[in-house]
Amino acid sequence: MTIAHYPTMKKLILPMAFALLLQMTSCITTEREVGTGKASQKTYNPTAGNRITSRSVLSKVNAQHYFTSTKAKDQFVLVLQGSKIVSAQASLVILTSTGDTIRKEVIPATALLKASDLDDPQAATVRDKEIAILKAMNNFFHEDHFTQPAIPRAAVPPTNVDTKAWSAVHADTKAVGFDYIAAGGKERRIAYAKTLQKAVIIAD
């Protein structure tokens, strides 16, 4: 006997299969719409049997750049985890060439959203916001987010950062600064202070 002999069962199974197909197509289409940049990016594609939880990896972007040393590049990683893109958390991790973690920070996915990335912020759909967040992730480690020296010679220390850390970076003309959007949507610049052996905030 086939499903055709059971009209009720057919009515239940076909919509379920169609819904699963839509979910898979939606995520794959989002990845295509986001496009690719210089950074390596992986976007999560749900398949049958996957159970999406708050710990699910939805997207991952990584790049290599000189930061702690001028001889070996460090690894910059941004991982988006959550059950939905718009409510997920992005973890920023910076690893040295030897595998040591020098920076770890959690940023809400919504902090990556900027009004300028949306055609109409007031009318933006969840789909629009998802695409904007993934695009922001893909550009997170863009080359123009890195600057050397990290602090211009004529600069004066901001009032909201550690003076000792700022001075350590200011004295190092080879220090590289990295600009990114932190929690709350505010711009932040960090750099590696060699004398202190750690990554520090030099503008917030």
C-alpha positions in Angstrom: 0.0 0.0 0.0 1.3 3.5 -0.7 0.7 6.9 1.0 -1.8 7.7 -1.7 -4.2 5.1 -0.1 -4.1 7.2 3.1 -5.3 10.8 2.3 -5.1 11.9 5.9 -1.5 10.7 6.3 -0.5 12.3 3.0 -2.0 15.7 4.2 0.3 15.6 7.3 3.5 14.3 5.7 3.7 16.6 2.7 3.4 19.9 4.6 6.1 18.7 7.0 8.5 17.8 4.2 7.7 21.1 2.5 8.4 23.1 5.7 11.8 21.3 6.2 12.7 22.1 2.6 11.9 25.8 3.1 14.1 26.0 6.2 17.1 24.5 4.4 16.6 26.6 1.3 16.3 29.8 3.4 19.6 29.4 5.1 21.4 28.4 1.9 19.9 31.5 0.2 21.0 33.8 3.0 24.5 32.5 2.6 24.4 33.3 -1.1 22.9 36.8 -0.5 25.6 37.6 2.0 28.4 36.9 -0.5 32.0 36.4 0.5 34.9 38.6 1.4 38.6 38.1 2.1 37.9 36.5 5.4 37.0 32.8 5.5 33.4 32.4 6.3 31.3 29.3 7.1 27.5 29.6 7.4 25.4 26.9 9.2 23.1 25.0 6.9 20.4 22.9 8.8 19.9 19.4 7.6 17.4 16.7 8.6 18.1 15.6 12.2 19.8 18.8 13.3 18.5 20.3 16.6 19.2 24.0 16.8 20.0 25.1 20.3 21.4 28.2 22.0 24.9 26.6 21.5 24.5 25.9 17.8 27.1 27.5 15.5 25.3 29.6 12.9 28.3 31.2 11.3 32.0 31.4 11.7 34.5 34.0 10.2 38.2 33.9 10.6 41.2 35.9 9.3 44.9 36.1 9.9 46.7 39.4 10.6 49.9 40.7 12.2 49.0 41.8 15.7 51.3 40.5 18.5 54.3 40.2 16.2 55.6 41.4 12.9 57.0 38.0 12.1 54.0 35.7 12.4 50.3 36.4 11.9 47.7 35.8 14.6 44.3 34.2 14.2 41.2 36.3 14.5 37.9 34.3 14.9 34.3 35.4 15.2 31.7 32.7 15.9 28.0 33.3 16.0 26.1 30.9 18.3 22.4 30.7 19.1 19.1 29.3 18.0 18.4 32.3 15.7 20.7 34.8 14.0 19.1 37.9 15.4 19.2 36.7 19.0 22.6 35.0 18.8 25.9 35.9 20.5 29.1 36.5 18.6 32.3 35.4 20.3 35.4 37.2 19.3 38.6 35.3 19.9 42.2 36.3 19.0 44.9 33.6 19.1 48.6 34.0 18.7 50.5 31.9 16.1 51.4 29.5 18.9 47.8 29.0 19.9 47.6 31.2 23.0 44.3 33.1 23.6 45.0 36.8 24.1 41.5 38.2 23.7 38.0 36.7 24.2 34.9 38.9 24.1 31.2 38.2 23.6 29.1 40.6 21.4 25.3 40.4 20.8 24.5 39.8 17.2 22.2 42.9 17.3 25.3 45.1 18.1 26.5 44.3 14.6 23.4 45.9 13.1 23.7 49.4 11.8 20.8 51.5 10.4 22.9 52.3 7.3 23.1 48.6 6.5 19.3 48.4 6.2 17.3 50.0 3.3 14.5 50.9 5.7 15.3 50.3 9.4 11.7 50.9 10.4 10.3 48.3 7.9 13.2 45.9 8.1 12.1 42.2 8.3 13.8 39.5 10.3 15.3 38.3 7.0 16.7 41.7 6.3 18.4 41.8 9.8 19.8 38.3 9.4 21.5 39.2 6.1 22.8 42.5 7.5 24.3 40.7 10.6 26.0 38.0 8.4 27.4 40.7 6.1 28.7 42.6 9.1 30.4 39.4 10.3 32.0 38.9 6.8 33.4 42.4 7.0 34.4 42.2 10.7 38.1 41.6 9.9 38.3 43.7 6.8 41.8 45.1 6.1 40.8 48.7 6.8 39.9 47.7 10.4 43.6 47.4 11.1 45.9 50.3 11.5 49.6 50.9 12.2 50.7 52.6 14.3 47.8 51.8 16.6 48.0 55.3 18.1 49.1 58.4 16.2 52.2 60.1 17.8 50.2 63.4 18.4 47.3 61.6 20.1 46.4 62.2 23.8 45.0 59.4 26.0 41.2 59.2 26.3 39.7 59.6 29.7 37.9 56.2 29.7 40.9 53.9 29.0 43.8 52.6 31.2 46.6 55.2 30.9 49.4 52.7 31.5 48.1 50.4 28.8 47.5 53.3 26.4 51.1 54.6 27.0 52.6 51.2 26.4 51.0 51.0 23.0 51.6 54.6 22.2 55.4 54.1 22.7 55.4 51.2 20.2 55.3 52.6 16.6 54.9 49.0 15.2 51.8 48.2 17.3 48.8 47.3 15.2 45.3 48.6 16.2 42.1 46.6 15.5 38.8 48.5 15.2 35.5 46.7 15.7 31.9 47.0 17.0 31.7 45.9 20.6 28.7 45.2 22.9 26.3 48.1 22.9 27.1 48.9 19.3 30.0 51.2 20.2 33.3 51.3 18.3 36.4 50.0 20.0 40.1 49.8 19.2 42.4 47.3 20.8 46.1 46.7 20.4 48.8 44.4 21.8 51.0 46.0 24.4 54.3 44.1 24.3 55.6 45.4 27.6 52.4 44.2 29.3 52.1 41.0 27.2 48.4 41.4 26.6 45.8 42.9 24.3 44.4 46.2 25.7 41.7 48.7 24.9 43.1 52.0 23.6 39.9 53.6 22.4 36.3 52.9 23.5 
